[in-house]
Amino acid sequence: MRTVAVICEYNPFHNGHKYCIEQARLRSGADAVICIMSGSFVQRGECAILPRFPRARHAVQSGADVVIELPACSSFFNAEQFAQTGIKVADYLNVDYIAFGSESDNLQSIEKIADVLSREPEEYKTALKSGLDEGLPFPSAREKALKTILPDMNGFDFSAPNDLLAIAYVTAIKRAKSKIIPIPIKRIDNGRDSDVPINNMLSSSAIRKLVLNGKTEEIREYVPQYVYDDLKNLHYKSEIEDMLLLSRLKTIPKRDLNNIYDVNEGLENRISECAKSAKTYQEYLESVKTKRYTLSRLKRISLYALFNVTDDYVKTLMKAPPYARILAIGKKQKSALLSLWRDKKNLIGKYKDLNNADPICSKLYEFENQTASITSLITDNLELDSNMVVL
């Protein structure tokens, strides 16, 4: 049985995602499409607009065969770790292919860059350090270093978000010495953050903006009907999310903040000072960000603080055995997939499956449920712990 994976967020699910699932199946010739999806929070450092189970259901209703939750806090890691944990799950499930969106559709260039990042030759390390010493943010320093040692890549658009994530996926595959075959799928819309629709497609960010501004009726043609039905009654309370994050940043002791993941080089002092004087979360973000500390990184750090994600926790997570929790699965391929994975003791479809899994799986499972409880407050959509949904 051949399988293809799509690592995703579906925040929310839309026509472009449906196209990607269809193309992943078509171009790989796979028998089953496996979506490895972010849970309650996403890489932007924000709560997902809908809880994980409705989003998983939308994917299966749109052609996916199974949706696996990206483990624990992996969903709001940076691109490299997000990709690394996604590939780790895909490899554990013996996936044959991974399909991903790409602005350039240039696998040769993506693999060439990924080869450097996976090997990190001395020439690259020296160039990277030079950029960081100049005070450049890490992404800019890395881009400069890559262009220095790969001059033929100077025409590559390092600002294209899907291509950057594609590089992260291929780098993770190379580092893991995985046999997974990458398949880029060229985007046919106007880009990830575009507010301009094309081909009945509109970006997730534009759809979220319309929904949160009370213009849900305007998204009808860009999402499947079942997604629209769930979004039209949405009561997303961003003020609660902001309050929770700012309250945590105001009250966490500086010594504890220093142990929070990705807080280094004295950043805890800046965070603590700015949080204490800020009246709103947005005011805090504006006051603490600098050229080096980007907004997306700071928002992720806020989530690490909220959920007490420490350096030690991340080290444990990255070294932990593979773990895969099924959120939703289609009836058509359920038997075949569960049979294919019958030897995977860390595949969790029901709560009782944790009894035979590695001990770390219970901790990851509980972490996911903790983040889901916060999502319930923000989205006003109560999500109880649940076994996998069969559709």
C-alpha positions in Angstrom: 0.0 0.0 0.0 1.6 3.3 -1.1 0.9 6.4 1.0 1.6 10.1 0.7 1.7 12.6 3.5 0.7 16.3 3.7 2.0 18.2 6.7 -0.6 21.0 7.3 -2.5 23.4 9.5 -5.9 23.8 7.8 -6.6 27.0 9.6 -9.2 26.9 8.2 -9.6 24.2 5.4 -10.3 25.8 2.0 -10.4 24.9 -1.7 -6.7 25.3 -2.1 -6.1 22.6 0.5 -8.6 20.3 -1.3 -6.7 20.8 -4.5 -3.4 19.9 -2.7 -4.9 16.7 -1.4 -6.2 15.8 -4.9 -2.8 16.6 -6.5 -0.9 14.7 -3.8 -2.9 11.5 -4.6 -2.7 12.0 -8.3 1.0 12.8 -8.6 2.2 10.2 -6.1 -0.2 7.4 -7.3 -0.7 6.7 -3.6 -3.5 4.6 -2.3 -4.0 6.8 0.8 -3.4 10.4 1.7 -2.2 11.0 5.3 -2.6 14.5 6.7 -0.2 15.4 9.6 -2.0 18.4 11.0 -1.3 21.0 13.7 -3.5 20.7 16.7 -4.9 23.6 18.8 -2.2 26.2 18.0 -0.4 27.0 14.8 3.0 28.1 13.7 2.1 31.8 13.6 2.0 31.6 17.4 -1.8 31.8 17.5 -4.8 29.7 18.4 -6.3 27.9 15.4 -9.6 29.5 14.3 -11.4 26.1 14.8 -10.5 23.2 17.1 -8.6 20.2 15.9 -11.4 17.7 15.5 -13.6 19.8 13.2 -10.5 20.7 11.1 -9.6 17.0 10.9 -13.1 16.1 9.9 -13.0 18.7 7.1 -9.9 17.1 5.7 -11.3 13.6 5.6 -14.6 15.0 4.1 -12.4 16.6 1.4 -10.5 13.5 0.3 -7.9 12.7 3.0 -7.9 9.2 4.3 -6.6 9.9 7.8 -5.5 12.9 9.9 -2.8 12.6 12.5 -2.1 15.3 15.0 1.3 16.9 14.9 2.7 16.0 18.4 2.5 18.3 21.4 4.0 21.8 21.0 5.5 20.9 17.6 2.7 22.8 15.8 4.1 26.2 17.0 7.8 25.5 16.6 9.8 27.4 14.0 9.8 26.0 10.4 12.8 23.8 10.8 11.5 22.0 13.9 7.9 22.0 12.6 9.2 20.1 9.6 11.5 17.9 11.6 8.7 16.6 13.8 6.3 16.2 10.9 8.8 14.1 8.9 9.5 12.1 12.1 5.8 11.2 12.2 5.7 10.5 8.5 8.8 8.2 8.7 7.3 6.4 11.6 4.2 5.6 9.6 6.3 4.4 6.7 5.1 7.1 4.3 6.4 6.7 0.8 6.0 10.3 -0.4 5.5 13.8 1.1 3.6 16.4 -0.9 3.9 20.2 -0.2 2.9 23.5 -1.7 5.6 25.4 -3.6 5.7 28.8 -5.2 8.6 27.9 -7.5 7.9 24.2 -8.1 11.7 23.9 -8.4 12.6 20.7 -6.6 16.2 20.8 -7.9 16.9 24.2 -6.2 15.1 23.1 -3.1 17.2 20.0 -2.8 20.4 21.9 -3.5 19.7 24.3 -0.7 18.5 21.5 1.6 21.7 19.6 1.0 23.8 22.5 2.4 21.5 22.9 5.4 21.6 19.2 6.2 25.4 19.0 6.0 26.2 22.5 7.4 29.8 22.7 5.9 32.3 24.9 7.5 32.0 27.5 4.7 28.3 27.8 5.5 28.8 28.0 9.3 31.3 30.8 8.8 29.1 32.8 6.5 26.1 32.3 8.9 28.1 33.5 11.9 29.2 36.5 10.0 25.6 37.5 9.3 24.5 36.9 12.9 27.5 39.0 14.1 26.1 41.8 11.9 22.9 41.7 14.0 20.8 40.1 11.2 17.8 38.0 12.3 18.6 34.3 11.8 16.4 33.9 8.6 18.2 36.8 7.0 21.7 35.6 8.1 20.9 32.2 6.8 19.7 33.5 3.4 22.9 35.6 3.1 25.1 32.6 3.9 23.3 30.4 1.4 23.7 33.0 -1.3 27.4 33.3 -0.5 28.2 29.7 -1.0 25.5 29.0 -3.6 25.9 32.0 -6.0 23.6 30.3 -8.5 20.8 30.5 -5.9 20.8 34.4 -5.9 17.7 34.3 -8.1 15.8 32.0 -5.6 13.0 33.8 -3.7 13.9 33.2 -0.1 10.8 35.2 1.0 8.4 32.6 -0.6 6.9 31.0 2.6 6.0 27.6 1.0 9.4 27.2 -0.7 11.1 27.9 2.7 8.9 25.3 4.3 9.7 22.9 1.4 13.4 23.4 2.1 12.8 22.6 5.7 10.9 19.3 4.8 13.7 18.2 2.4 16.4 19.1 4.9 14.6 17.0 7.6 14.3 14.1 5.2 18.1 14.3 4.4 19.1 14.6 8.1 16.9 11.6 9.0 18.3 9.6 6.1 14.7 8.9 5.3 13.5 7.2 2.0 10.5 9.5 1.7 10.3 11.1 -1.7 9.3 14.8 -1.9 6.7 16.0 -4.3 6.3 19.8 -4.8 2.8 21.0 -5.8 2.8 24.5 -7.4 0.4 26.9 -5.9 -2.2 28.1 -8.3 -3.6 30.9 -6.0 -2.1 34.3 -5.3 0.0 33.3 -2.3 -0.3 32.4 1.3 -1.2 35.8 2.7 -2.9 37.3 -0.3 -6.2 39.0 0.1 -6.9 38.6 -3.7 -8.8 35.5 -4.8 -8.1 33.5 -7.9 -9.5 30.2 -9.3 -12.1 30.1 -6.5 -9.2 30.1 -4.0 -8.4 32.5 -1.2 -5.6 32.3 1.3 -6.3 31.0 4.9 -5.2 34.4 6.3 -7.7 36.3 4.1 -10.5 33.8 5.1 -9.7 34.2 8.7 -9.7 38.0 8.4 -13.2 38.0 6.7 -14.6 35.6 9.3 -13.2 37.5 12.3 -14.6 40.8 10.8 -18.1 39.3 10.6 -18.0 38.9 6.8 -18.4 35.1 6.8 -20.8 35.2 3.9 -18.0 36.4 1.7 -16.0 33.1 2.1 -18.7 30.8 0.7 -17.1 30.2 -2.7 -13.6 29.6 -1.2 -14.4 26.8 1.2 -16.4 23.6 1.1 -20.0 23.9 2.5 -19.2 21.9 5.7 -16.4 24.3 6.5 -18.6 27.3 5.9 -21.3 25.7 8.2 -18.8 25.5 11.1 -17.3 29.0 10.5 -20.6 30.9 10.2 -21.4 30.2 13.9 -17.9 30.9 15.1 -17.4 33.0 18.2 -13.6 33.6 18.3 -12.6 35.6 21.3 -9.2 37.0 20.5 -9.3 39.2 23.5 -9.3 36.1 25.8 -6.2 34.8 23.9 -4.4 38.1 24.3 -5.4 38.3 28.0 -4.1 34.8 28.8 -0.8 35.5 27.0 -0.1 38.9 28.5 -1.1 37.7 32.0 1.3 34.9 31.8 4.1 37.1 30.6 3.4 39.7 33.4 3.4 37.1 36.2 6.1 34.6 35.2 9.3 35.1 37.4 12.3 36.1 35.4 14.3 33.1 36.5 11.5 30.8 35.1 11.3 32.9 31.9 15.0 32.2 31.4 14.2 28.5 31.2 11.5 28.9 28.6 12.4 27.5 25.2 14.1 30.0 22.8 14.6 32.7 25.4 18.3 33.5 25.4 20.9 36.2 25.1 19.2 38.2 27.9 15.9 38.3 26.1 14.1 37.4 29.3 15.0 40.9 30.6 13.4 42.7 27.6 10.3 40.4 27.7 9.8 41.0 31.4 10.2 44.7 31.3 8.0 45.2 28.2 5.3 42.9 29.6 5.1 44.7 32.9 4.5 48.1 31.3 2.2 46.9 28.5 -1.5 47.5 28.7 -2.4 45.1 25.9 -0.8 42.0 24.3 -0.4 43.9 21.0 1.3 46.8 22.8 3.7 44.3 24.4 4.6 42.7 21.0 5.3 46.1 19.4 7.5 47.2 22.3 9.6 44.0 22.6 10.2 43.3 18.9 13.4 44.3 17.2 15.2 43.6 14.0 16.6 40.5 15.5 13.6 39.3 17.5 10.8 39.0 14.9 7.1 39.2 15.7 6.5 35.5 14.8 9.3 34.3 17.1 8.0 36.4 20.0 4.5 35.1 19.5 5.8 31.6 19.7 7.8 32.4 22.8 4.5 33.7 24.4 3.0 30.3 23.8 6.0 28.5 25.2 5.6 30.6 28.3 1.9 30.0 28.5 2.3 26.2 28.4 5.6 26.2 30.3 7.6 24.7 27.3 11.1 24.7 28.7 14.5 23.9 27.0 14.5 20.6 28.8 11.0 19.8 27.6 11.9 20.4 24.0 15.1 18.3 24.3 13.0 15.5 25.6 10.4 15.9 22.9 12.9 15.9 20.0 14.6 12.8 21.4 11.4 11.0 22.2 10.2 7.9 20.3 7.8 8.7 17.4 4.2 9.2 18.4 1.1 9.6 16.3 -2.4 10.4 17.4 -5.3 9.8 15.0 -7.9 12.5 15.0 -10.1 11.3 12.1 -10.0 8.5 9.6 -12.2 7.5 6.7 -14.1 4.3 6.7 -12.9 3.4 3.2 -9.2 2.9 4.1 -9.6 2.5 7.9 -9.0 -1.3 7.9 -6.1 -1.2 5.4 -4.3 1.7 7.2 -4.7 0.2 10.7 -3.5 -3.1 9.3 -0.5 -1.4 7.7 0.3 0.2 11.1 -0.5 -2.8 13.4 3.0 -2.9 14.7 3.1 0.8 15.6 2.6 0.7 19.4 2.8 4.5 19.6 -0.1 5.0 17.2 -3.0 6.2 19.3 -6.6 6.0 18.1 -8.3 5.4 21.4 -7.3 6.4 24.9 -6.7 2.8 25.9 -4.0 2.6 23.3 -1.8 4.6 25.6 -1.6 1.5 27.9 0.7 -0.3 25.5 2.6 2.8 24.2 5.9 4.3 25.4 5.4 6.3 28.7 6.2 9.6 26.9 3.1 9.2 24.8 0.8 9.8 27.8 2.6 13.1 28.5 2.3 14.2 24.9 -1.3 13.2 24.8 -2.1 15.2 27.9 -0.2 18.3 26.6 -2.4 18.2 23.5 -5.5 18.1 25.6 -4.2 21.0 27.7 -3.8 23.2 24.6 -7.2 22.1 23.4 -8.8 23.3 26.7 -7.4 26.8 26.0 -8.7 26.6 22.4 -12.2 25.9 23.8 -12.1 29.1 25.8 -11.0 31.2 22.8 -13.2 29.7 20.1 -16.2 29.2 22.4 -16.3 25.7 21.0 -16.1 23.1 23.8 -13.8 20.2 22.8 -13.9 17.2 25.0 -11.2 14.5 24.8 -12.2 12.1 22.1 -11.2 8.9 20.4 -10.5 9.2 16.7 -13.5 10.2 14.6 -14.5 7.7 11.9 -16.2 9.2 8.8 
